[in-house]
Amino acid sequence: MKPKTIRAGIVAMTITAAALLSSHAGMAQGIDSTAKKVGNKTASVAVKGASMVADKVYKGKEGPGGQTVYINKKDQKYYVDGKGKKIYLKPSEIRDKKD
């Protein structure tokens, strides 16, 4: 074989390997982001369910983005965000529910 042919073959293999690795990385990233979305949704539903059982719903009121507001035993008002985190509210952030 000629050196030019060998060099061209190595370049082609390198390009092919790089393309395959980058496509697998992109697929893995898509799987990771999907898993995060599913995990966040699961956490949010679990915290909301626990809040409905353990705490009271603040009737007629909503959070700054229209979220359901809960009141805990310490009389703290909060809502649950999309990641399942409790966001505590100031009195100025709570508003009457829109019908």
C-alpha positions in Angstrom: 0.0 0.0 0.0 1.1 3.5 -0.7 1.6 5.9 2.2 -1.0 8.3 0.8 -3.6 5.5 0.9 -2.8 4.6 4.4 -2.9 8.2 5.5 -6.3 8.7 3.8 -7.6 5.6 5.5 -6.5 6.8 8.9 -8.1 10.2 8.4 -11.4 8.5 7.3 -11.4 6.3 10.3 -10.7 9.2 12.6 -13.6 11.2 11.2 -15.9 8.2 11.4 -15.0 7.6 15.0 -15.4 11.3 15.9 -18.9 11.3 14.3 -20.0 8.1 16.1 -18.8 9.4 19.5 -20.4 12.8 19.1 -23.7 11.2 18.1 -23.6 8.9 21.2 -22.9 11.9 23.4 -25.9 13.7 22.0 -28.1 10.7 22.6 -26.8 10.4 26.2 -27.5 14.0 26.8 -31.1 13.6 25.5 -31.6 10.6 27.9 -30.1 12.6 30.8 -32.4 15.6 30.2 -35.5 13.3 29.9 -34.6 11.5 33.1 -34.2 14.9 34.9 -37.6 16.0 33.6 -39.2 12.8 34.8 -37.5 13.0 38.1 -38.5 16.6 38.7 -42.1 15.9 37.8 -42.1 12.9 40.1 -40.7 14.9 43.0 -43.2 17.7 42.4 -46.2 15.4 42.4 -44.9 13.6 45.6 -44.3 16.9 47.5 -47.7 18.2 46.4 -49.4 15.0 47.5 -47.6 15.1 50.9 -48.5 18.8 51.3 -52.2 18.1 50.6 -52.2 15.4 53.4 -50.0 17.1 56.0 -50.8 20.8 55.4 -53.9 22.9 54.5 -54.7 24.4 51.1 -55.1 28.2 51.4 -58.6 28.5 50.0 -59.3 31.4 47.6 -55.6 32.4 47.4 -52.9 31.7 44.8 -49.2 32.2 44.4 -47.5 34.7 42.1 -47.8 32.4 39.1 -51.3 31.0 39.9 -49.9 28.1 42.0 -51.8 26.4 44.8 -50.7 27.9 48.2 -50.4 25.6 51.2 -50.2 26.5 54.9 -48.0 24.4 57.3 -48.3 23.9 61.0 -46.1 27.0 61.6 -48.6 29.1 59.6 -46.0 29.5 56.8 -47.4 29.9 53.3 -45.7 28.2 50.4 -46.2 26.6 47.0 -44.4 23.7 45.3 -42.4 24.5 42.2 -41.8 22.2 39.2 -38.8 20.5 40.8 -40.6 19.6 44.0 -39.1 22.4 46.1 -41.2 24.3 48.6 -41.1 28.1 47.9 -42.1 30.1 50.9 -44.1 33.2 50.2 -44.2 36.7 51.7 -47.7 38.1 52.4 -47.3 40.5 49.6 -46.8 37.6 47.1 -50.1 35.9 47.9 -53.1 37.2 45.9 -56.8 36.4 45.5 -57.6 33.6 43.1 -58.9 34.6 39.7 -62.2 33.0 38.7 
